[in-house]
Amino acid sequence: MHFTTYIIIAVSVVLFAVAIIVGVLRNRKLVQEGKIIKRQGSFWESAELFITQAAFDQVLRSLSRTDLRDCKVTAEHSSGSRYVVFRSSHAWNAALEYKGSNNGIHYYEFSFPAYRTRNGVPYRPDTMNVMETAVEKTFLAIDPRTRVENHRLQFKSKF
């Protein structure tokens, strides 16, 4: 091998290590600031079911006051719809769907139905975690007795 090949390999290894360190430091900072919580490695493949006494209009009002700048998202909700879509500039979408109620208990599902990946991992999972944490905090602020259940989503891939 030529000397330049060794240099290119060394530079690549250093850049890869720097990228990992920067990601770890950013996540540590976000955890310390309370903007994210530590989650399983592929949390975006699961949906969260919120079981709460909060009615849909309460959730909408609270979400409209939630600071989502770190996620770079816009929230879309059509009047009469029971579905909120969060579109991020980081190549992912999130959705909050009102599933219904039973005896004053309301059910909501939060998931990431669309996201682009690189090597099987979303481009910016840190911003997805910020979004999910913000939604969790929104529900807990409305109803501190909110329960959260996780379940894996079933995926279909197109080739």
DSSP file (Angstrom, degrees, kcal/mol; ACC not computed):
  #  RESIDUE AA STRUCTURE BP1 BP2  ACC     N-H-->O    O-->H-N    N-H-->O    O-->H-N    TCO  KAPPA ALPHA  PHI   PSI    X-CA   Y-CA   Z-CA
    1    1 A M              0   0    0      0, 0.0     2,-0.1     0, 0.0     0, 0.0   0.000 360.0 360.0 360.0 151.4    0.0    0.0    0.0
    2    2 A H     >  -     0   0    0      1,-0.1     4,-1.4     4,-0.0     3,-0.5  -0.432 360.0-112.7 -81.5 159.4    1.0    3.5   -0.6
    3    3 A F  H  > S+     0   0    0      1,-0.2     4,-2.0     2,-0.2     5,-0.1   0.867 117.1  58.3 -58.8 -38.8    1.7    6.0    2.1
    4    4 A T  H  > S+     0   0    0      1,-0.2     4,-2.6     2,-0.2    -1,-0.2   0.837 100.8  56.8 -64.3 -32.1   -1.3    8.0    1.1
    5    5 A T  H  > S+     0   0    0     -3,-0.5     4,-2.4     2,-0.2    -1,-0.2   0.920 107.2  48.4 -63.6 -43.1   -3.6    5.0    1.7
    6    6 A Y  H  X S+     0   0    0     -4,-1.4     4,-2.5     2,-0.2    -2,-0.2   0.891 111.3  50.2 -63.1 -39.3   -2.3    4.8    5.2
    7    7 A I  H  X S+     0   0    0     -4,-2.0     4,-2.7     2,-0.2     5,-0.2   0.926 110.3  49.5 -64.6 -44.8   -3.0    8.4    5.8
    8    8 A I  H  X S+     0   0    0     -4,-2.6     4,-2.3     1,-0.2    -2,-0.2   0.916 112.3  47.8 -62.2 -43.4   -6.5    8.2    4.4
    9    9 A I  H  X S+     0   0    0     -4,-2.4     4,-2.3     2,-0.2    -1,-0.2   0.925 112.8  48.6 -62.9 -44.7   -7.3    5.2    6.6
   10   10 A A  H  X S+     0   0    0     -4,-2.5     4,-2.3     1,-0.2    -2,-0.2   0.918 112.1  48.3 -62.7 -44.2   -5.8    7.0    9.7
   11   11 A V  H  X S+     0   0    0     -4,-2.7     4,-2.7     1,-0.2    -1,-0.2   0.903 110.9  51.7 -63.8 -40.8   -7.8   10.1    9.0
   12   12 A S  H  X S+     0   0    0     -4,-2.3     4,-2.3    -5,-0.2    -2,-0.2   0.916 110.1  48.3 -61.9 -43.8  -11.0    8.1    8.5
   13   13 A V  H  X S+     0   0    0     -4,-2.3     4,-2.3     2,-0.2    -2,-0.2   0.910 112.7  48.5 -63.5 -42.5  -10.5    6.3   11.8
   14   14 A V  H  X S+     0   0    0     -4,-2.3     4,-2.5     2,-0.2    -2,-0.2   0.925 111.9  48.6 -65.0 -44.6   -9.9    9.6   13.6
   15   15 A L  H  X S+     0   0    0     -4,-2.7     4,-2.3     1,-0.2    -2,-0.2   0.890 111.1  50.8 -63.5 -39.1  -13.0   11.2   12.0
   16   16 A F  H  X S+     0   0    0     -4,-2.3     4,-2.0     2,-0.2    -1,-0.2   0.921 111.2  48.1 -62.8 -44.5  -15.1    8.2   13.0
   17   17 A A  H  X S+     0   0    0     -4,-2.3     4,-2.4     1,-0.2    -2,-0.2   0.902 111.1  50.8 -63.6 -41.5  -13.9    8.4   16.6
   18   18 A V  H  X S+     0   0    0     -4,-2.5     4,-2.7     1,-0.2    -1,-0.2   0.906 108.6  52.1 -63.1 -41.9  -14.6   12.1   16.7
   19   19 A A  H  X S+     0   0    0     -4,-2.3     4,-2.1     1,-0.2    -1,-0.2   0.904 110.6  47.8 -62.1 -41.6  -18.1   11.6   15.4
   20   20 A I  H  X S+     0   0    0     -4,-2.0     4,-2.4     2,-0.2    -2,-0.2   0.924 112.5  48.7 -65.3 -44.0  -18.8    9.0   18.1
   21   21 A I  H  X S+     0   0    0     -4,-2.4     4,-2.6     1,-0.2     5,-0.2   0.912 110.7  50.4 -63.0 -43.3  -17.4   11.2   20.9
   22   22 A V  H  X S+     0   0    0     -4,-2.7     4,-2.4     1,-0.2    -1,-0.2   0.915 111.5  48.8 -61.9 -43.0  -19.4   14.2   19.7
   23   23 A G  H  X S+     0   0    0     -4,-2.1     4,-2.4     2,-0.2    -2,-0.2   0.909 112.0  48.0 -63.1 -43.1  -22.6   12.1   19.7
   24   24 A V  H  X S+     0   0    0     -4,-2.4     4,-2.4     2,-0.2    -2,-0.2   0.916 113.0  48.1 -64.6 -43.2  -22.0   10.7   23.2
   25   25 A L  H  X S+     0   0    0     -4,-2.6     4,-2.2     2,-0.2    -2,-0.2   0.895 111.3  50.7 -65.5 -39.6  -21.3   14.2   24.5
   26   26 A R  H  X S+     0   0    0     -4,-2.4     4,-2.4    -5,-0.2    -2,-0.2   0.934 112.0  47.1 -64.0 -45.1  -24.4   15.7   22.9
   27   27 A N  H  X S+     0   0    0     -4,-2.4     4,-2.4     1,-0.2    -2,-0.2   0.913 111.0  51.8 -62.9 -41.6  -26.6   12.9   24.4
   28   28 A R  H  X S+     0   0    0     -4,-2.4     4,-2.4     1,-0.2    -1,-0.2   0.910 110.9  48.2 -60.3 -42.3  -25.0   13.3   27.8
   29   29 A K  H  X S+     0   0    0     -4,-2.2     4,-2.1     2,-0.2    -2,-0.2   0.915 110.8  50.3 -64.8 -43.1  -25.7   17.1   27.7
   30   30 A L  H  <>S+     0   0    0     -4,-2.4     5,-2.2     2,-0.2     6,-1.1   0.875 110.9  49.6 -64.0 -37.3  -29.4   16.5   26.6
   31   31 A V  H ><5S+     0   0    0     -4,-2.4     3,-1.2     4,-0.2    -2,-0.2   0.936 110.9  49.6 -64.9 -46.0  -29.9   14.0   29.5
   32   32 A Q  H 3<5S+     0   0    0     -4,-2.4    -2,-0.2     1,-0.3    -1,-0.2   0.852 110.6  50.2 -62.3 -34.5  -28.4   16.5   32.0
   33   33 A E  T 3<5S-     0   0    0     -4,-2.1    -1,-0.3    -5,-0.2    -2,-0.2   0.552 113.5-120.1 -79.6  -7.2  -30.7   19.2   30.6
   34   34 A G  T < 5S+     0   0    0     -3,-1.2    -3,-0.2    -4,-0.5    -2,-0.1   0.642  80.6 120.8  78.2  14.6  -33.7   16.9   31.0
   35   35 A K  S   <S+     0   0    0     -5,-2.2     2,-0.3    -6,-0.2    98,-0.2   0.723  77.9  18.8 -84.0 -21.7  -34.5   17.1   27.3
   36   36 A I        -     0   0    0     -6,-1.1     2,-0.3    -9,-0.1    -2,-0.2  -0.940  65.8-143.9-138.3 163.8  -34.1   13.3   26.7
   37   37 A I        -     0   0    0     -2,-0.3     2,-0.3    92,-0.2    96,-0.1  -0.891  39.9 -92.1-119.4 158.9  -34.1   10.2   28.8
   38   38 A K        +     0   0    0     -2,-0.3     2,-0.3    -7,-0.1   -11,-0.0  -0.541  54.5 179.4 -70.9 132.3  -32.0    7.1   28.2
   39   39 A R        -     0   0    0     -2,-0.3    90,-0.0     1,-0.1    -1,-0.0  -0.809  34.7 -77.8-129.3 167.7  -33.8    4.7   25.9
   40   40 A Q    >   -     0   0    0     -2,-0.3     3,-1.5     1,-0.1    -1,-0.1  -0.285  53.8-102.6 -61.8 155.0  -33.3    1.4   24.3
   41   41 A G  T 3  S+     0   0    0      1,-0.3     3,-0.2     2,-0.1    -1,-0.1   0.768 117.5  33.0 -54.5 -33.3  -31.2    1.4   21.2
   42   42 A S  T >   +     0   0    0      1,-0.1     3,-2.2     2,-0.1    -1,-0.3  -0.275  70.0 143.5-120.5  47.7  -34.0    1.1   18.7
   43   43 A F  G X   +     0   0    0     -3,-1.5     3,-1.9     1,-0.3    -1,-0.1   0.772  64.7  70.4 -58.4 -27.2  -36.8    3.0   20.6
   44   44 A W  G 3  S+     0   0    0      1,-0.3    68,-0.5    -3,-0.2    -1,-0.3   0.628  89.1  63.6 -68.1 -12.2  -38.1    4.4   17.3
   45   45 A E  G <  S+     0   0    0     -3,-2.2   108,-2.8    66,-0.1     2,-0.3   0.365  97.8  70.1 -91.1   5.1  -39.3    0.9   16.4
   46   46 A S  E <  S-A  152   0A   0     -3,-1.9     2,-0.3   106,-0.3    66,-0.3  -0.864  71.8-139.1-119.6 154.7  -41.7    1.0   19.3
   47   47 A A  E     -A  151   0A   0    104,-3.0   104,-2.1    -2,-0.3     2,-0.5  -0.842  14.2-136.8-107.6 150.4  -44.9    2.9   19.9
   48   48 A E  E     -AB 150 110A   0     62,-2.6    62,-2.8    -2,-0.3     2,-0.6  -0.928  10.0-154.2-107.2 130.1  -45.9    4.4   23.3
   49   49 A L  E     -AB 149 109A   0    100,-3.6   100,-2.3    -2,-0.5     2,-0.5  -0.918   9.0-155.9-102.8 119.4  -49.4    4.0   24.5
   50   50 A F  E     -AB 148 108A   0     58,-2.9    58,-2.0    -2,-0.6     2,-0.6  -0.850   5.6-166.9 -97.7 126.9  -50.5    6.8   26.9
   51   51 A I  E     +AB 147 107A   0     96,-2.6    96,-2.6    -2,-0.5     2,-0.3  -0.960  32.4 137.2-115.7 113.5  -53.3    5.9   29.2
   52   52 A T  E     - B   0 106A   0     54,-2.5    54,-4.0    -2,-0.6    94,-0.0  -0.902  65.0-118.9-151.9 168.1  -54.6    9.1   30.9
   53   53 A Q  S    S+     0   0    0     -2,-0.3     2,-0.4    52,-0.2    54,-0.1   0.406  76.8 116.6 -92.4  -0.8  -57.6   11.1   32.0
   54   54 A A        -     0   0    0     52,-0.2    -2,-0.2    89,-0.1     2,-0.1  -0.556  61.9-137.0 -75.2 124.7  -56.5   14.0   29.6
   55   55 A A     >  -     0   0    0     -2,-0.4     4,-2.0     1,-0.1     3,-0.5  -0.380  25.1-106.5 -76.3 159.9  -59.0   14.7   26.9
   56   56 A F  H  > S+     0   0    0      1,-0.2     4,-2.6     2,-0.2     5,-0.2   0.864 118.6  54.0 -58.7 -40.6  -57.8   15.3   23.3
   57   57 A D  H  > S+     0   0    0      1,-0.2     4,-2.2     2,-0.2    -1,-0.2   0.867 108.0  51.2 -65.2 -34.0  -58.5   19.0   23.4
   58   58 A Q  H  > S+     0   0    0     -3,-0.5     4,-2.4     2,-0.2    -1,-0.2   0.920 110.6  48.6 -64.2 -43.7  -56.3   19.3   26.6
   59   59 A V  H  X S+     0   0    0     -4,-2.0     4,-2.8     2,-0.2    -2,-0.2   0.921 110.9  50.4 -63.5 -44.6  -53.5   17.4   24.9
   60   60 A L  H  X S+     0   0    0     -4,-2.6     4,-2.1     2,-0.2    -1,-0.2   0.922 111.3  48.1 -59.9 -45.3  -53.7   19.6   21.8
   61   61 A R  H  X S+     0   0    0     -4,-2.2     4,-0.8     1,-0.2    -1,-0.2   0.923 114.2  46.4 -61.8 -44.3  -53.6   22.9   23.8
   62   62 A S  H >X S+     0   0    0     -4,-2.4     3,-0.8     1,-0.2     4,-0.5   0.903 111.2  51.2 -67.0 -41.2  -50.6   21.6   25.8
   63   63 A L  H >< S+     0   0    0     -4,-2.8     3,-1.0     1,-0.2    -1,-0.2   0.868 103.6  59.2 -63.8 -34.7  -48.8   20.4   22.8
   64   64 A S  H 3< S+     0   0    0     -4,-2.1    -1,-0.2     1,-0.3    -2,-0.2   0.749 108.8  45.5 -66.5 -21.5  -49.3   23.8   21.1
   65   65 A R  H << S+     0   0    0     -3,-0.8     2,-0.3    -4,-0.8    -1,-0.3   0.479  89.6 109.3 -96.4  -4.8  -47.4   25.4   24.1
   66   66 A T  S << S-     0   0    0     -3,-1.0     2,-0.8    -4,-0.5    69,-0.0  -0.556  73.6-123.7 -77.9 132.8  -44.6   22.8   24.1
   67   67 A D        +     0   0    0     -2,-0.3     3,-0.2     1,-0.1    -1,-0.1  -0.663  39.2 164.5 -78.8 111.4  -41.2   24.0   22.9
   68   68 A L    >>> +     0   0    0     -2,-0.8     3,-1.0     1,-0.1     5,-0.9   0.081  35.8 115.6-114.8  21.4  -40.2   21.8   20.0
   69   69 A R  G >45S+     0   0    0      1,-0.3     3,-0.7     2,-0.2    -1,-0.1   0.865  71.9  59.3 -61.4 -36.4  -37.4   23.9   18.6
   70   70 A D  G 345S+     0   0    0      1,-0.2    -1,-0.3    -3,-0.2    60,-0.1   0.766 108.6  45.9 -64.5 -23.0  -34.7   21.3   19.4
   71   71 A C  G <45S-     0   0    0     -3,-1.0    19,-0.4    59,-0.1    18,-0.3   0.640 100.2-138.3 -90.0 -16.6  -36.6   18.8   17.2
   72   72 A K  T <<5 +     0   0    0     -4,-0.9    17,-2.0    -3,-0.7     2,-0.3   0.965  51.0 149.7  52.7  57.4  -37.1   21.3   14.3
   73   73 A V  E   < -C   88   0A   0     -5,-0.9     2,-0.4    15,-0.2    15,-0.2  -0.822  43.5-150.1-119.0 156.9  -40.7   20.1   13.8
   74   74 A T  E     -C   87   0A   0     13,-1.9    13,-2.7    -2,-0.3     2,-0.4  -0.984  20.5-138.7-119.0 138.5  -43.9   21.5   12.7
   75   75 A A  E     -C   86   0A   0     -2,-0.4     2,-0.5    11,-0.2    11,-0.2  -0.819  15.7-164.8 -99.3 135.3  -47.1   20.1   14.1
   76   76 A E  E     +C   85   0A   0      9,-2.9     9,-2.5    -2,-0.4     2,-0.4  -0.980  15.1 163.3-123.9 126.5  -50.1   19.5   11.8
   77   77 A H        -     0   0    0     -2,-0.5     2,-0.3     7,-0.2     7,-0.1  -0.965  24.5-146.2-142.7 124.1  -53.6   18.8   13.0
   78   78 A S    >   -     0   0    0      5,-0.5     3,-2.5    -2,-0.4     5,-0.2  -0.706  36.5 -97.8 -88.5 139.7  -56.8   19.1   10.9
   79   79 A S  T 3  S+     0   0    0     -2,-0.3     3,-0.1     1,-0.3    -1,-0.1  -0.305 111.7  17.5 -55.9 132.5  -59.9   20.3   12.6
   80   80 A G  T 3  S+     0   0    0      1,-0.3    -1,-0.3    -3,-0.0     2,-0.2   0.245 100.1 119.9  87.5 -13.6  -62.0   17.3   13.6
   81   81 A S    <   -     0   0    0     -3,-2.5    -1,-0.3     2,-0.1    -4,-0.0  -0.521  55.9-152.4 -83.0 152.1  -59.1   14.9   13.2
   82   82 A R  S    S+     0   0    0     -2,-0.2    16,-3.1    -3,-0.1     2,-0.4  -0.163  71.7  86.5-110.6  35.5  -57.9   12.8   16.1
   83   83 A Y  E     - D   0  97A   0     -5,-0.2    -5,-0.5    14,-0.2     2,-0.4  -1.000  54.9-165.3-141.3 132.8  -54.4   12.7   14.7
   84   84 A V  E     - D   0  96A   0     12,-2.7    12,-2.7    -2,-0.4     2,-0.5  -0.988   9.2-160.1-120.7 129.2  -51.4   15.0   15.1
   85   85 A V  E     -CD  76  95A   0     -9,-2.5    -9,-2.9    -2,-0.4     2,-0.6  -0.922   2.4-158.4-110.1 133.2  -48.4   14.7   12.7
   86   86 A F  E     -CD  75  94A   0      8,-3.1     8,-2.5    -2,-0.5     2,-0.6  -0.950   8.6-162.3-110.7 115.1  -45.0   16.1   13.6
   87   87 A R  E     -CD  74  93A   0    -13,-2.7   -13,-1.9    -2,-0.6     2,-0.3  -0.876   7.8-161.6-103.4 122.1  -42.8   16.7   10.6
   88   88 A S  E >   -C   73   0A   0      4,-2.4     3,-0.7    -2,-0.6     4,-0.5  -0.751  26.4-139.0-103.6 147.6  -39.1   17.2   11.3
   89   89 A S  T 3  S+     0   0    0    -17,-2.0   -17,-0.1   -18,-0.3   -16,-0.1   0.476  97.5  79.3 -77.2  -1.3  -36.4   18.7    9.1
   90   90 A H  T 3  S-     0   0    0    -19,-0.4    34,-0.4   -18,-0.2    -1,-0.2   0.015 120.2 -95.5 -95.9  26.7  -34.2   15.8   10.4
   91   91 A A  S <  S+     0   0    0     -3,-0.7    25,-2.6     1,-0.2     2,-0.3   0.828  92.2  98.8  67.7  36.6  -35.8   13.3    7.9
   92   92 A W  E     - E   0 115A   0     -4,-0.5    -4,-2.4    23,-0.2     2,-0.4  -0.990  52.0-154.7-146.2 156.3  -38.4   11.8   10.3
   93   93 A N  E     -DE  87 114A   0     21,-3.3    21,-1.0    -2,-0.3     2,-0.3  -0.963   8.8-162.8-125.1 146.1  -42.1   12.2   11.1
   94   94 A A  E     -D   86   0A   0     -8,-2.5    -8,-3.1    -2,-0.4     2,-0.4  -0.890   6.0-157.5-122.7 158.5  -43.8   11.4   14.4
   95   95 A A  E     -DE  85 111A   0     16,-2.7    16,-2.2    -2,-0.3     2,-0.5  -0.999  11.8-162.8-140.4 140.5  -47.5   10.9   15.0
   96   96 A L  E     -DE  84 110A   0    -12,-2.7   -12,-2.7    -2,-0.4     2,-0.5  -0.986  18.8-171.4-119.6 119.0  -49.8   11.1   18.0
   97   97 A E  E     -DE  83 109A   0     12,-2.9    12,-2.7    -2,-0.5     2,-0.6  -0.940  22.5-134.9-117.3 129.8  -53.1    9.3   17.5
   98   98 A Y  E     - E   0 108A   0    -16,-3.1    10,-0.3    -2,-0.5     3,-0.1  -0.724  20.6-173.2 -78.3 119.5  -56.1    9.5   19.8
   99   99 A K  E     -     0   0A   0      8,-3.2     2,-0.2    -2,-0.6     9,-0.2   0.604  43.5 -97.8 -94.0 -13.6  -57.3    5.9   20.0
  100  100 A G  E     - E   0 107A   0      7,-1.0     7,-2.7     2,-0.0    -1,-0.3  -0.775  34.9 -92.1 128.3-173.0  -60.5    6.5   22.0
  101  101 A S  E     - E   0 106A   0     -2,-0.2     2,-0.3     5,-0.2     5,-0.2  -0.943  16.5-165.5-142.6 162.1  -61.8    6.4   25.6
  102  102 A N  E >  S- E   0 105A   0      3,-2.3     3,-1.4    -2,-0.3    -2,-0.0  -0.889  78.8 -18.1-151.4 116.2  -63.4    4.1   28.1
  103  103 A N  T 3  S-     0   0    0     -2,-0.3     3,-0.1     1,-0.3     0, 0.0   0.879 129.6 -46.9  54.0  44.0  -65.0    5.3   31.3
  104  104 A G  T 3  S+     0   0    0      1,-0.2     2,-0.5   -50,-0.0    -1,-0.3   0.484 112.8 118.6  80.7   2.2  -63.2    8.6   31.3
  105  105 A I  E <   - E   0 102A   0     -3,-1.4    -3,-2.3   -54,-0.0     2,-0.3  -0.903  50.6-154.3-102.9 128.1  -59.8    7.0   30.5
  106  106 A H  E     -BE  52 101A   0    -54,-4.0   -54,-2.5    -2,-0.5     2,-0.4  -0.770   1.7-150.9-107.3 148.2  -58.3    8.2   27.2
  107  107 A Y  E     +BE  51 100A   0     -7,-2.7    -8,-3.2    -2,-0.3    -7,-1.0  -0.965  15.4 176.0-123.2 131.0  -55.8    6.3   25.0
  108  108 A Y  E     -BE  50  98A   0    -58,-2.0   -58,-2.9    -2,-0.4     2,-0.5  -0.974  15.7-151.0-132.3 145.0  -53.2    7.8   22.7
  109  109 A E  E     -BE  49  97A   0    -12,-2.7   -12,-2.9    -2,-0.4     2,-0.4  -0.977   8.2-168.1-120.5 129.2  -50.5    6.2   20.6
  110  110 A F  E     +BE  48  96A   0    -62,-2.8   -62,-2.6    -2,-0.5     2,-0.3  -0.952  23.3 146.1-113.8 131.7  -47.2    8.0   19.8
  111  111 A S  E     - E   0  95A   0    -16,-2.2   -16,-2.7    -2,-0.4   -64,-0.1  -0.948  51.6-115.6-153.4 172.4  -44.9    6.6   17.1
  112  112 A F  E     +     0   0A   0    -68,-0.5   -18,-0.2    -2,-0.3     3,-0.1  -0.830  34.3 171.6-113.2  87.7  -42.4    7.3   14.4
  113  113 A P  E     +     0   0A   0      0, 0.0     2,-0.4     0, 0.0   -19,-0.1   0.708  66.4  32.5 -74.8 -18.2  -44.2    6.0   11.2
  114  114 A A  E     + E   0  93A   0    -21,-1.0   -21,-3.3    -3,-0.1     2,-0.3  -0.981  65.1 140.8-144.3 128.9  -41.7    7.5    8.8
  115  115 A Y  E     - E   0  92A   0     -2,-0.4     2,-0.3   -23,-0.3   -23,-0.2  -0.954  40.6-123.0-160.9 146.2  -37.9    8.1    9.0
  116  116 A R        -     0   0    0    -25,-2.6     7,-1.4    -2,-0.3     2,-0.3  -0.686  32.2-157.2 -90.3 146.5  -35.0    7.8    6.7
  117  117 A T  E     -F  122   0B   0     -2,-0.3     2,-0.4     5,-0.2   -26,-0.0  -0.801  20.0-154.6-122.7 162.2  -32.1    5.6    7.8
  118  118 A R  E >  S-F  121   0B   0      3,-2.8     3,-1.3    -2,-0.3    -2,-0.0  -0.961  91.6 -13.2-132.8 116.1  -28.4    5.2    7.2
  119  119 A N  T 3  S-     0   0    0     -2,-0.4    -1,-0.0     1,-0.2     0, 0.0   0.854 131.5 -53.2  57.6  37.4  -27.2    1.6    7.9
  120  120 A G  T 3  S+     0   0    0      1,-0.2    -1,-0.2     0, 0.0    -3,-0.0   0.452 119.9 101.9  83.3   1.0  -30.5    0.9    9.7
  121  121 A V  E <  S-F  118   0B   0     -3,-1.3    -3,-2.8     2,-0.0    -1,-0.2  -0.954  77.7-108.5-119.4 135.7  -30.3    3.8   12.1
  122  122 A P  E     -F  117   0B   0      0, 0.0    -5,-0.2     0, 0.0   -30,-0.1  -0.214  30.8-115.2 -57.1 152.6  -32.3    7.1   11.7
  123  123 A Y  S    S+     0   0    0     -7,-1.4     3,-0.1     1,-0.3   -32,-0.1   0.896 106.4  17.1 -57.3 -43.8  -30.3   10.1   10.7
  124  124 A R    >>  +     0   0    0    -34,-0.4     4,-1.3     1,-0.1     3,-0.7  -0.595  63.9 161.7-133.7  72.6  -30.9   12.0   14.0
  125  125 A P  H 3> S+     0   0    0      0, 0.0     4,-2.1     0, 0.0     5,-0.1   0.768  75.6  66.4 -64.2 -22.7  -32.2    9.6   16.7
  126  126 A D  H 3> S+     0   0    0      1,-0.2     4,-2.0     2,-0.2     5,-0.1   0.907 101.7  46.2 -64.1 -40.3  -31.3   12.2   19.3
  127  127 A T  H <> S+     0   0    0     -3,-0.7     4,-2.1     2,-0.2    -1,-0.2   0.834 109.7  54.9 -71.9 -30.3  -33.9   14.6   18.0
  128  128 A M  H  X S+     0   0    0     -4,-1.3     4,-2.6     2,-0.2    -2,-0.2   0.901 108.2  49.3 -64.7 -39.9  -36.4   11.8   17.9
  129  129 A N  H  X S+     0   0    0     -4,-2.1     4,-2.7     2,-0.2     5,-0.2   0.896 108.5  52.8 -66.1 -40.7  -35.7   11.2   21.6
  130  130 A V  H  X S+     0   0    0     -4,-2.0     4,-2.2     2,-0.2    -1,-0.2   0.921 111.2  47.8 -59.2 -43.4  -36.2   14.9   22.3
  131  131 A M  H  X S+     0   0    0     -4,-2.1     4,-2.1     2,-0.2    -2,-0.2   0.939 112.7  46.8 -63.5 -48.1  -39.6   14.7   20.6
  132  132 A E  H  X S+     0   0    0     -4,-2.6     4,-2.3     1,-0.2    -2,-0.2   0.899 112.7  49.8 -63.6 -40.3  -40.7   11.6   22.4
  133  133 A T  H  X S+     0   0    0     -4,-2.7     4,-2.6     2,-0.2    -1,-0.2   0.894 108.9  52.7 -64.5 -39.8  -39.5   13.0   25.8
  134  134 A A  H  X S+     0   0    0     -4,-2.2     4,-1.9    -5,-0.2    -2,-0.2   0.897 109.8  48.4 -63.1 -40.2  -41.4   16.2   25.1
  135  135 A V  H  X S+     0   0    0     -4,-2.1     4,-2.2     2,-0.2    -2,-0.2   0.923 111.3  50.1 -66.0 -43.7  -44.6   14.3   24.4
  136  136 A E  H  X S+     0   0    0     -4,-2.3     4,-2.4     1,-0.2    -2,-0.2   0.931 111.4  48.4 -58.9 -46.2  -44.2   12.2   27.6
  137  137 A K  H  X S+     0   0    0     -4,-2.6     4,-2.1     1,-0.2    -1,-0.2   0.856 107.8  56.3 -63.8 -34.8  -43.6   15.4   29.6
  138  138 A T  H  X S+     0   0    0     -4,-1.9     4,-1.6     2,-0.2    -1,-0.2   0.946 109.8  44.4 -62.1 -48.3  -46.7   17.0   28.0
  139  139 A F  H  X S+     0   0    0     -4,-2.2     4,-2.9     1,-0.2    -2,-0.2   0.916 114.0  49.7 -62.9 -42.7  -48.9   14.1   29.2
  140  140 A L  H  < S+     0   0    0     -4,-2.4    -1,-0.2     1,-0.2    -2,-0.2   0.821 107.4  54.9 -68.4 -29.8  -47.4   14.0   32.6
  141  141 A A  H  < S+     0   0    0     -4,-2.1    -1,-0.2    -5,-0.2    -2,-0.2   0.871 114.2  40.7 -69.3 -35.8  -47.9   17.8   33.0
  142  142 A I  H  < S+     0   0    0     -4,-1.6    -2,-0.2     1,-0.3    -1,-0.2   0.929 137.1  10.6 -75.0 -47.1  -51.6   17.4   32.3
  143  143 A D    ><  -     0   0    0     -4,-2.9     3,-2.2    -5,-0.2    -1,-0.3  -0.866  61.3-164.9-138.7  99.5  -52.1   14.2   34.3
  144  144 A P  T 3  S+     0   0    0      0, 0.0    -4,-0.1     0, 0.0    -1,-0.1   0.668  90.3  63.1 -60.0 -15.7  -49.3   13.1   36.6
  145  145 A R  T 3  S+     0   0    0      2,-0.1    -5,-0.1    -5,-0.0   -94,-0.1   0.301  73.3 136.5 -91.8  10.4  -51.0    9.6   36.8
  146  146 A T    <   -     0   0    0     -3,-2.2     2,-0.3    -7,-0.2   -94,-0.2  -0.331  43.8-148.5 -57.6 133.5  -50.5    9.0   33.1
  147  147 A R  E     -A   51   0A   0    -96,-2.6   -96,-2.6     2,-0.0     2,-0.4  -0.813   6.4-154.8-103.1 148.3  -49.4    5.5   32.4
  148  148 A V  E     -A   50   0A   0     -2,-0.3     2,-0.4   -98,-0.2   -98,-0.2  -0.988  10.2-176.4-126.7 128.7  -47.1    4.6   29.5
  149  149 A E  E     -A   49   0A   0   -100,-2.3  -100,-3.6    -2,-0.4     2,-0.4  -0.967  12.5-148.9-121.5 141.2  -46.9    1.2   27.8
  150  150 A N  E     +A   48   0A   0     -2,-0.4     2,-0.3  -102,-0.2  -102,-0.2  -0.848  16.3 175.7-107.4 143.9  -44.5    0.4   25.0
  151  151 A H  E     -A   47   0A   0   -104,-2.1  -104,-3.0    -2,-0.4     2,-0.1  -0.989  32.7-109.9-145.8 143.5  -45.1   -2.1   22.2
  152  152 A R  E     -A   46   0A   0     -2,-0.3  -106,-0.3  -106,-0.2     2,-0.2  -0.411  32.4-130.6 -69.3 140.9  -43.0   -3.0   19.2
  153  153 A L        -     0   0    0   -108,-2.8     2,-0.5    -2,-0.1    -1,-0.1  -0.623  13.6-124.3 -89.2 151.8  -44.3   -2.0   15.8
  154  154 A Q        -     0   0    0     -2,-0.2     2,-0.3     2,-0.0  -108,-0.0  -0.858  31.6-159.5 -95.7 127.8  -44.6   -4.3   12.8
  155  155 A F        -     0   0    0     -2,-0.5     2,-0.4  -110,-0.0  -110,-0.0  -0.825  14.5-162.0-112.5 147.6  -42.7   -3.0    9.8
  156  156 A K        -     0   0    0     -2,-0.3     2,-0.3     2,-0.0    -2,-0.0  -0.998  15.1-153.7-122.2 130.5  -43.0   -3.8    6.1
  157  157 A S        -     0   0    0     -2,-0.4     2,-0.4     2,-0.0    -2,-0.0  -0.776   4.6-142.0-103.6 148.8  -40.1   -2.8    3.8
  158  158 A K              0   0    0     -2,-0.3    -2,-0.0     1,-0.1     0, 0.0  -0.892 360.0 360.0-107.0 139.2  -40.3   -2.1    0.1
  159  159 A F              0   0    0     -2,-0.4    -1,-0.1     0, 0.0    -2,-0.0   0.325 360.0 360.0-124.5 360.0  -37.6   -3.2   -2.2
